[in-house]
Amino acid sequence: MSAEASLPGLVPSAQQISAVVVEQETMATNTYRLRLRCPELARQIRPGQFFMVKEPGTNDPLLGRPFALFDIWDENGEPAGIDFGYVAIGKLTHLMTHWSPGDPVQLWGPLGNGFPEPGDGHLMMVAGGIGQTPFLAVAREALGLKTYGRPARPLDVRPSKLTLAYGVRSREFLAGIEQFTMDGLDLQIATDDGTAGHHGFVTQLLQNAIQSETPPDKVFCCGPEPMMEAVQKICLRENVACWLSLESPMACGFGACFSCVVPVRQEDGSWDYKRSCVEGPVFPAERLIFED
Ligand SMILES: Cc1cc2nc3c(=O)[nH]c(=O)nc-3n(C[C@H](O)[C@H](O)[C@H](O)COP(=O)(O)OP(=O)(O)OC[C@H]3O[C@@H](n4cnc5c(N)ncnc54)[C@H](O)[C@@H]3O)c2cc1C
């Protein structure tokens, strides 16, 4: 069962939630999927939003860590919880690999703005590494297979074409291929070492699509910063509308600590710092300034 309490202040819709582990599976090398029971979060969260995760009863690590929604799962036709994918890289994610069914988990969310509506035309999602996780829910919503949020946003138009270009270092890091294999989604793979799909960077798949007969009208992108910067450059040069979902490290997740600020261009040409947790993590590509 989950107990909820509203978070004070900046993100009124977000709640502190006591969740429970339902299952954990290995998705790829060092990459896992956790299923949590948390109906209230599952009813509210939308594609591209995230939540903070903490192990209760320990102060090491002291702060929660942000993770993107992979998908929601249903029980008796009602949203019952969320799935998320993670790579074990540091303190919390290594602790998480030991979590098993019945273990308690502290969450707060939903947080962040999420992706805009998919619209009509060709929507191309470009993912690098664990940056694929937000795109399962985007794809299922765009194809009309699932609705998200309360109330669910009405999608009057659907993309005429939907592509996921997904790049990883090597075949062993491909995660969630089964879930991404669905009618209506053109799944294209790239590996740096050529062990699966296109041999090279995922940005080449974007370039190929732009030069094809059905170029993307809109690009959603999530992945390592250098890859997102490359996608930003390509889309600006080719005049393709693009949104980038940042994975800036953050401490609080609800706008209080300013640890996740990123420089963003303003309407008048000046720039200002914006908090990735509340004003993002999804930003129009033309607004973001990457600092080298
Ligand atoms: C909005 C958002 C959504 C995210 N979604 C996912 C997701 O779906 N799946 C997933 O695996 N990860 C995701 N991340 C990244 C995830 O939050 C970090 O992997 C996590 O904080 C690591 O925690 P840790 O305690 O294991 O590592 P720590 O002990 O905190 O750090 C270990 C090492 O990893 C580095 N590190 C920490 N955070 C990041 C980061 N964001 N990017 C690159 N290096 C980092 C640190 O500099 C350090 O060297 C997301 C981040 C954001 C901001």
The ligand as a Gaussian input file, in Angstrom:
#p B3LYP/6-31G(d) Opt

LIG

0 1
 C       15.422000      14.061000     -14.918000
 C       16.391000      12.895000     -14.797000
 C       15.986000      11.632000     -15.187000
 C       16.873000      10.541000     -15.068000
 N       16.437000       9.318000     -15.453000
 C       17.251000       8.253000     -15.330000
 C       16.795000       6.956000     -15.694000
 O       15.646000       6.777000     -16.126000
 N       17.663000       5.920000     -15.547000
 C       18.940000       6.108000     -15.072000
 O       19.701000       5.127000     -14.963000
 N       19.383000       7.323000     -14.734000
 C       18.576000       8.387000     -14.832000
 N       19.028000       9.627000     -14.452000
 C       20.372000       9.736000     -13.884000
 C       20.330000       9.251000     -12.428000
 O       19.660000      10.226000     -11.648000
 C       21.744000       9.040000     -11.909000
 O       22.272000       7.916000     -12.565000
 C       21.713000       8.767000     -10.418000
 O       21.507000       9.996000      -9.756000
 C       22.993000       8.171000      -9.918000
 O       22.856000       8.037000      -8.514000
 P       23.905000       7.206000      -7.667000
 O       23.654000       7.517000      -6.218000
 O       23.882000       5.781000      -8.063000
 O       25.285000       7.809000      -8.145000
 P       26.195000       8.863000      -7.329000
 O       26.888000       8.135000      -6.235000
 O       25.428000      10.079000      -7.006000
 O       27.205000       9.277000      -8.487000
 C       28.077000       8.345000      -9.058000
 C       28.778000       8.945000     -10.256000
 O       27.820000       9.207000     -11.286000
 C       27.883000      10.573000     -11.666000
 N       26.533000      11.013000     -11.897000
 C       25.572000      11.273000     -10.991000
 N       24.438000      11.703000     -11.607000
 C       24.699000      11.699000     -12.917000
 C       23.965000      12.053000     -14.072000
 N       22.715000      12.530000     -13.988000
 N       24.556000      11.916000     -15.255000
 C       25.829000      11.474000     -15.364000
 N       26.584000      11.130000     -14.308000
 C       26.039000      11.252000     -13.118000
 C       28.510000      11.311000     -10.535000
 O       29.173000      12.460000     -11.010000
 C       29.455000      10.270000      -9.985000
 O       30.664000      10.279000     -10.692000
 C       18.188000      10.734000     -14.556000
 C       18.594000      12.007000     -14.187000
 C       17.708000      13.077000     -14.306000
 C       18.149000      14.445000     -13.881000

